[in-house]
Amino acid sequence: MKHLLILLAAVMALSAPAQAACYADYKAKQDNPLRLHYGVAQLPDEACTKPAAARVLTPRLQAAGWHLLTILSTFGEDGLAERKASAGPYYLRY
């Protein structure tokens, strides 16, 4: 019975998809009048590099009239809390 439980636990662990969350903090702007914002966005796992994050975020921001200036960093869930206050209304908005 013990071996069956260990085997079942191993199968479940291996079959579960990896759920490593990925986030990026970025700067964006609008023109006429000039507006700037700092934000934090959730990304798909495969976009957890600066270039990939830029490819994902650019159309999201453009749809709302914003132009991506730069991706500052990509990070996991452990970096969310320290950025929440700075991002304000742009925390996980795009």
N, C-alpha and C positions, 0 to 999 in steps of 0.2 A: 504494500500500500504506500509506504514511504517513497519508494522509487517511482511509483506512478505519479504521485504529487510533484516530485522534483521534475520529472519529465514533462508533465503538463505545464508547470511554471516556466520551464525553459522554452517550450514551444510558443507559449503566449508572449514571452519577452522578445523572442526573435521575430515573431510575426507582426508585432506592433510597429507601426511606422514611427520614424523618428520625429519628435515634435519640438525640436530646438527652435525657439522663436528668434526672429531676426528683426531688428529695428535700425533705422538710420535717423540721425539728426542732420538737418539741412538748413540752408538759408535761401530765401526766395524773394522776388520783388515784383511789383506792379509799377507801370509808368502812368503818368498823367492822371492824378498826381502821383509822385513817387511814394511808394509804400514798401516797407521791408518787413519780413517776418522770419522768425526762427521757429522751426517745427520739428516734430518727431513723428515718424511714420512707420507702420508695420509693413514688413516686406515678406514675400515668399522666401522660403529657405534657400532656394537656388539664386537669389539676388542679394546675397549677404556680402558683397564686395562693393566698394565705392562705384566702379563703373557700372555694375549691374544695377545697383540701387538707383543711379541716375537714369538708366534706361526705363526703369519701372516708374519712378516718381515724375519724370518730365511730363508724360501725358496726363497724369492725375492732376498735376498743378496747372498745366495749360488749360485743361477743361474748366478750371475755375478762374482763369485770367491771370495766373501767376507764372513767372519765369524762374526756373531753378537756377540759382547762382552757384551753389556748391553743396556737395555732400561732405559734411564735417567728419562723420565716422559712422561705422556700422557696429552694432553691439547686440548683446542678448538681453534677456529680461532683467538681469542684474543691474543694468544701467538706466532703467526706466525711471525709477523713483527720483533720482538726482536731477533729471531733466524736466520733470513734469511742470514745476513752477515756472521755469524759464520759457517753456513752450506755450504756456497759457492756453488760449483757445485753439492753438494749432497743434496741440498734443493729440496724436493719433487721429487727426482730422482727415489727412489725405493718405 
